[in-house]
Amino acid sequence: MTLKRRPFSVFTLSFLDVMCCGFGAVVLLFMILKHEAIVQDEVAAVDLSAEIDALQSQIAAARDSTASARAQALSIDEQIAQLVADSASARELLAQAKSERKPREAPAITARDVAALKAALKKLETEKQQLMSQLNEQSRQVRQFVGQGNREYLTGIKTSGRHVLILLDNSASMLDSSIVNVLRRRNMDDAAKRRSEKWLQALDTVDWITARLQPGTQYQIYTFNTEARPALAGSAGRWLDVNDAKQFNETVMKLKTTVPEGGSNLSRAMQVLAQLNPRPDNVFLITDGLPTQGLRGPRGKRVSGAQRSFYFEEAVQQIPTPLAPFNVILLPMEGDPMAAWAYWSMAMYTRGAFLTPAYDWP
């Protein structure tokens, strides 16, 4: 038995499936390629547009800068032209002024004018001589002292009196205001000791006082450490005269050759008051602390605060009566808290003044 072959037809199911699949593949491929080209065109168009805008902005800014520079150049040219014109005008005015200026005639001076001037000068010279004479007689100062920057201080210290005594402490503590620096400077040479700021301030204080003593005043200057001695050798126990200007200046200058050294014995200084006849009616005491020695001498190398207070009370008992005003000028010294109270009490009790000056006084 033979089988009958099926007849071939292009419209069979299998052939149509193949054709549809192929067509679909072609369409899909076409759509993919077309979409990529559109996206690339759009992206390229966007990028180019941004660059174009940026370039246009830069071109506009460059044009504005160029226009501004041109305007400034025109303004500068105009200013230069104006200056040139002003200069030419000034030259013309100057030339015109020179041509129009005429020499002034000096006023004539007559013999009467000369005589009047001579008479006026003679009268002024006479008045000057009279004023100078009155000044020398009434308010003459033998010495002069002016503080730094021509300053004057209100201190309350009265420099009047017929017999004025100045007591200057020249113990080793006058080398500095701190104990450490005193110990250090004590081992230096004499020239370095004389240059110590505290000692120089003490000498300036003496200058300040002596410059205010009135003519006719009797004075005496003593220094004291372990002993009291007059500044002018050979003048112990007697008054000196302010009117002797040469001796007065010599006495003050002698102080500048002394060297601070040794301890401080205030009792010896107070004994000077009884040695002078007549007694002083005004006393200036320049020191920096309570004494470290008494009439019986030191008991050891160290002196306590209680001992120093005892030495001070012992010195006060040596002051003769009637009491003269004590003007105490206390230069600060560390480690001596009772000194200010003690010397203030002395000044108030004797109706004097108490001053603790600044570092740059007087």
C-alpha positions in Angstrom: 0.0 0.0 0.0 1.5 3.3 -1.0 1.1 6.5 1.0 -0.1 9.6 -0.8 2.2 12.6 -0.5 0.7 15.7 0.8 0.6 18.6 -1.7 3.0 21.6 -1.0 1.5 25.1 -0.3 3.1 28.4 0.6 0.3 29.2 2.9 0.9 26.5 5.3 1.2 27.4 9.0 4.9 26.8 9.3 5.9 29.0 6.5 3.8 31.8 7.7 5.3 31.6 11.1 8.8 31.9 9.7 7.9 34.8 7.5 6.2 36.6 10.4 9.1 36.1 12.6 11.6 37.4 10.1 9.5 40.4 9.3 9.1 41.2 13.0 12.8 40.9 13.5 13.5 43.4 10.6 11.0 45.8 12.0 12.5 45.6 15.5 16.0 46.1 14.2 14.8 49.2 12.2 13.1 50.7 15.2 16.2 50.2 17.5 18.5 51.9 15.0 16.2 54.7 14.3 15.7 55.5 18.1 19.4 55.6 18.7 20.0 58.1 15.9 17.2 60.4 17.3 18.7 60.3 20.8 22.1 61.2 19.5 20.8 64.1 17.5 18.9 65.5 20.4 21.9 65.2 22.8 24.3 66.8 20.3 21.8 69.6 19.7 21.5 70.3 23.4 25.3 70.5 24.0 25.9 72.8 21.1 23.2 75.1 22.2 24.8 75.5 25.7 28.2 76.2 24.2 26.8 78.8 21.8 25.1 80.6 24.7 28.3 80.7 26.8 30.3 82.0 23.8 27.7 84.7 23.2 27.9 85.8 26.8 31.7 86.0 26.7 31.5 88.1 23.5 28.9 90.5 25.0 31.2 90.9 28.1 34.2 91.6 26.0 32.3 94.2 24.0 31.2 95.9 27.2 34.8 96.0 28.5 36.0 97.4 25.3 33.4 100.1 25.3 34.2 101.0 28.9 37.9 101.2 28.1 37.2 103.5 25.2 35.1 105.7 27.4 37.8 106.0 30.0 40.4 106.7 27.3 38.3 109.5 26.0 37.8 110.9 29.5 41.6 110.8 30.2 42.2 112.6 26.9 39.7 115.2 27.8 41.3 115.7 31.2 44.8 116.0 29.6 43.5 118.6 27.2 41.9 120.5 30.0 45.1 120.5 32.0 47.1 121.7 29.1 44.6 124.5 28.6 44.7 125.4 32.3 48.5 125.4 32.2 48.5 127.8 29.3 46.0 130.0 31.0 48.1 130.1 34.2 51.2 131.0 32.2 49.4 133.8 30.6 48.1 135.1 33.9 51.6 134.8 35.4 53.2 136.7 32.6 50.5 139.4 32.8 51.1 139.7 36.6 54.8 140.1 36.1 54.3 142.7 33.5 51.9 144.7 35.6 53.8 144.4 38.9 55.5 147.6 40.0 58.2 147.9 42.7 56.8 149.2 46.0 58.3 152.3 47.5 59.7 151.8 51.0 58.2 154.2 53.5 60.4 157.0 54.5 61.9 156.9 58.1 62.4 160.3 59.7 64.8 161.3 62.4 61.8 161.8 64.7 60.8 158.1 64.3 64.3 156.9 65.2 64.4 159.1 68.3 61.0 157.7 69.4 62.2 154.1 69.0 65.4 154.8 70.9 63.4 156.3 73.8 61.0 153.4 73.8 63.9 150.9 73.9 65.5 152.8 76.8 62.3 152.7 78.7 61.8 149.0 78.2 65.4 148.3 79.3 64.9 150.3 82.5 61.7 148.4 83.3 63.5 145.1 82.6 66.3 146.0 85.1 63.8 146.9 87.7 61.8 143.7 87.3 65.0 141.6 87.4 66.2 143.3 90.5 62.8 142.7 92.3 62.9 139.1 91.1 66.4 138.5 92.5 65.5 140.1 95.9 62.0 138.6 96.5 61.7 135.2 94.7 65.2 134.2 93.7 66.1 130.4 93.7 69.7 129.4 94.0 69.2 126.0 92.4 66.9 124.8 89.7 65.3 121.4 89.3 62.7 120.5 86.7 61.0 117.1 86.6 60.7 114.9 83.5 58.6 116.7 80.8 58.5 119.9 83.0 56.0 118.2 85.3 55.2 119.5 88.8 53.4 117.4 91.3 51.0 118.3 94.1 52.6 116.7 97.1 51.5 118.7 100.1 55.1 119.0 101.2 56.1 122.4 102.5 59.7 123.4 101.9 59.5 126.6 104.0 61.5 127.1 107.2 64.5 129.0 108.4 66.5 125.9 109.3 65.9 122.9 107.0 67.5 119.5 107.6 67.6 116.8 104.9 68.4 113.2 106.0 69.2 110.8 103.2 69.3 107.0 103.7 72.3 105.6 101.8 72.2 102.0 103.1 72.6 99.1 100.8 68.8 98.7 100.5 68.7 101.9 98.5 70.2 100.1 95.5 66.9 98.5 94.5 63.3 97.8 95.6 63.6 94.0 95.7 65.8 92.0 98.1 67.2 89.8 95.3 68.4 92.8 93.2 69.9 94.4 96.3 72.0 91.3 97.0 73.0 91.2 93.3 73.9 94.9 93.1 75.7 94.9 96.4 78.5 92.9 94.8 78.9 95.2 91.8 81.5 98.0 91.5 80.8 101.5 92.9 80.1 103.0 89.5 77.3 100.5 89.0 75.9 101.1 92.4 75.7 104.9 91.8 73.7 104.1 88.6 71.0 102.2 90.4 67.5 103.6 89.5 66.3 103.8 93.1 69.4 105.6 94.3 69.2 108.1 91.4 65.5 108.7 92.3 66.6 109.5 95.9 69.3 112.0 94.6 66.7 113.6 92.3 64.4 114.0 95.4 67.1 115.9 97.2 67.5 118.1 94.1 63.8 118.7 94.1 63.8 119.8 97.7 66.9 122.0 97.6 65.6 123.7 94.4 62.7 125.0 96.5 64.5 126.4 99.4 64.0 130.2 99.7 66.9 132.7 99.8 68.1 133.3 103.4 67.3 129.7 104.5 69.9 127.8 106.6 70.2 124.2 105.6 72.1 121.0 106.3 72.3 117.6 104.4 73.2 114.4 106.2 73.5 110.8 104.8 73.1 107.9 107.1 73.6 104.1 107.1 75.3 102.6 110.1 76.5 106.2 110.9 75.3 109.7 110.1 77.7 112.1 108.4 77.3 115.5 106.6 77.3 115.6 102.8 79.9 118.4 102.9 82.9 117.3 104.9 83.8 119.5 107.8 80.3 121.0 108.2 79.1 118.7 111.0 77.0 120.4 113.7 76.6 123.7 111.9 74.2 125.3 109.5 75.0 126.2 105.9 73.7 129.3 104.0 71.5 128.9 100.9 72.8 132.3 99.6 76.2 130.8 99.2 75.4 129.3 95.8 78.8 127.8 95.2 78.8 125.9 98.5 75.1 125.0 98.1 75.7 123.4 94.7 78.9 121.7 95.9 77.1 120.1 98.9 74.4 118.7 96.6 76.9 117.4 94.1 78.9 115.6 96.9 75.9 113.3 97.3 76.3 112.0 93.8 79.7 110.6 94.8 78.4 108.6 97.7 77.8 104.8 97.4 74.8 103.1 99.1 76.2 100.4 101.4 75.8 98.9 104.9 72.9 98.7 107.2 70.4 101.4 108.3 70.6 103.1 111.7 67.8 105.7 112.0 68.8 106.4 115.6 72.1 107.9 114.5 70.2 110.1 112.0 67.8 111.3 114.7 70.8 112.3 117.0 71.8 114.8 114.4 68.9 117.0 115.3 70.3 117.6 118.8 73.7 118.5 117.4 72.5 121.4 115.4 72.0 124.8 117.1 69.4 126.2 116.6 67.2 123.0 116.1 65.7 122.5 112.7 62.2 123.7 112.1 61.6 121.5 109.0 63.1 118.0 108.4 63.0 115.9 105.2 63.6 112.2 105.7 64.3 110.1 102.5 64.4 106.4 103.2 63.0 103.1 102.1 62.1 101.1 105.2 62.4 100.5 108.9 66.0 100.5 110.3 68.0 97.3 110.6 70.3 98.5 113.5 69.9 100.3 116.8 72.1 102.2 119.2 73.5 98.9 120.6 74.4 97.5 117.2 73.1 94.4 115.4 72.6 91.2 117.4 73.0 88.9 114.5 73.1 88.6 110.7 69.3 88.5 110.5 66.9 91.1 111.7 63.2 90.2 112.3 60.3 92.4 111.7 59.8 92.9 115.4 63.4 94.0 115.9 63.1 96.5 113.1 60.0 98.0 114.7 61.8 98.2 118.0 64.7 100.0 116.3 62.2 102.5 114.8 60.7 103.2 118.2 64.1 103.7 119.6 64.9 106.2 116.9 61.7 108.1 117.5 62.7 108.5 121.1 65.9 110.3 120.0 64.0 113.2 118.4 64.5 116.3 120.6 61.6 118.5 121.7 60.1 120.7 120.5 59.2 118.4 117.6 60.0 119.7 114.1 57.7 118.7 111.2 59.0 115.5 109.6 58.3 115.2 105.9 58.9 111.5 105.0 59.5 110.4 101.5 59.4 106.6 101.5 60.7 104.8 98.4 59.0 101.4 98.1 60.9 98.3 99.4 59.5 94.7 99.4 59.4 92.6 102.5 58.7 95.6 104.9 55.0 96.0 105.2 55.1 98.0 108.5 57.3 100.7 107.2 54.5 102.7 105.5 52.4 102.8 108.6 55.3 103.6 110.9 56.6 106.6 108.9 53.1 107.8 108.2 52.5 107.9 112.0 55.8 109.8 112.4 54.7 112.4 109.8 51.2 112.8 111.3 52.5 113.1 114.9 55.0 115.8 114.0 52.5 117.6 111.6 54.6 116.9 108.6 53.8 115.2 105.3 54.1 111.6 104.1 54.8 110.7 100.5 55.4 107.4 98.7 56.2 108.6 95.2 55.9 106.9 91.8 58.9 105.4 90.2 59.4 108.4 87.9 59.0 111.1 90.6 60.1 113.9 90.8 
